[in-house]
Amino acid sequence: MTVLVDTQIWLWMLAHPERLRAGSRSLLGSRDTAILFSAASTWEIAIKWALGKLELPVDPEDVIGEMMSQARVTPLPILHSHTLRVATLPRHHRDPFDRLLVAQTQLTGVPRVTADPRLARYDVDILEA
């Protein structure tokens, strides 16, 4: 199975796996699960770190690549089709990063692992974390 993880879920996987439901931990820890991690998430991490809203042991530029390798994630680039899809989405959610991840979820056709119940209002497959 292939899934797209939220920024928050990826951070929980690395630092607080106990915050995930047992089923989500099992799914995300399985070698049979391909985990997509969007460039939108690394962008969000970089912005929140720069604003002092996210603590990391070092500059994200120095650690995110290594953390992605350790977490066995496949990078998902941001494409023009992803950004253009955002314009067609209902305004269920105002966060630009989440809206871009919704667009990527729709266009890739893979389920999204999230803890945000508001995202279920979109036409996407959601796996609750």
C-alpha positions in Angstrom: 0.0 0.0 0.0 1.1 3.6 -0.7 0.1 6.5 1.5 0.8 10.2 1.8 1.6 11.4 5.3 0.8 14.8 6.7 3.6 16.9 8.1 2.4 16.3 11.6 2.1 12.6 11.2 5.7 12.4 9.8 7.0 14.3 12.8 5.0 12.1 15.1 6.5 9.0 13.4 10.0 10.2 14.2 9.6 11.8 17.6 6.3 10.7 19.1 5.1 7.4 17.6 3.0 6.8 20.7 0.7 9.6 19.5 -0.3 7.4 16.5 -3.0 4.8 16.8 -1.7 1.2 16.9 -3.0 0.5 13.4 -1.3 3.6 12.0 2.0 2.7 13.7 1.7 -0.8 12.2 0.9 0.5 8.8 3.6 3.1 8.7 6.2 0.7 10.2 5.5 -2.0 7.7 8.0 -2.7 4.9 5.0 -3.3 2.7 3.9 0.4 3.0 5.4 3.0 0.7 5.3 6.4 2.4 5.1 9.5 0.3 6.4 12.7 1.9 5.6 15.9 0.1 7.9 18.8 -0.6 5.0 20.9 0.8 5.8 19.3 4.2 9.5 20.1 4.1 8.5 23.7 3.1 6.1 23.8 6.0 8.8 22.5 8.4 11.3 25.1 7.2 8.9 28.0 7.6 7.7 26.9 11.0 11.3 26.4 12.2 12.3 29.8 10.9 9.4 31.4 12.7 10.3 29.6 15.9 7.1 27.6 15.9 8.9 24.2 15.5 11.8 23.0 17.5 14.4 20.8 15.8 17.8 19.9 17.1 19.5 21.6 14.1 18.7 23.6 11.0 16.1 21.6 9.0 18.4 21.9 5.9 21.0 19.9 7.9 18.7 17.1 9.1 15.5 16.6 7.0 17.2 14.6 4.2 18.7 12.2 6.7 15.4 12.0 8.6 13.6 11.1 5.4 16.1 8.3 4.7 15.7 6.9 8.2 11.9 7.0 7.9 12.0 5.2 4.5 9.9 7.9 2.8 9.7 8.7 -0.9 9.9 12.4 -1.7 6.8 13.7 -3.6 7.6 16.9 -5.5 5.2 19.8 -5.9 4.0 19.9 -9.5 2.1 22.7 -11.4 -0.9 20.4 -11.6 -0.9 20.1 -7.8 -0.8 23.9 -7.3 -3.5 24.5 -9.9 -5.8 21.9 -8.3 -5.7 23.9 -5.1 -7.8 26.6 -6.8 -10.7 24.2 -7.4 -10.9 22.9 -3.8 -13.8 23.8 -1.6 -12.7 26.1 1.3 -13.1 23.5 4.0 -9.6 24.2 5.2 -7.7 27.4 5.1 -4.1 26.1 5.7 -2.3 26.4 2.4 0.0 23.4 3.2 -3.0 21.2 4.0 -4.8 22.4 0.8 -1.8 21.5 -1.3 -1.6 18.1 0.3 -5.3 17.6 -0.4 -4.6 18.4 -4.1 -1.7 15.9 -4.1 -3.8 13.3 -2.5 -6.5 13.7 -5.1 -4.1 13.7 -8.0 -1.9 10.7 -6.8 -5.0 8.7 -5.8 -3.3 7.5 -2.6 -4.8 7.7 0.9 -3.6 10.4 3.2 -2.7 9.6 6.8 -3.8 12.5 9.0 -5.1 13.4 12.4 -7.1 16.3 11.1 -10.8 15.4 10.9 -11.6 18.4 8.7 -9.8 16.8 5.8 -12.4 14.1 5.5 -14.7 16.8 4.0 -12.7 16.7 0.8 -13.0 14.0 -1.9 -10.0 12.0 -0.7 -9.3 8.7 1.0 -8.3 9.4 4.6 -6.6 7.0 7.1 -7.0 8.4 10.6 -3.7 8.5 12.5 
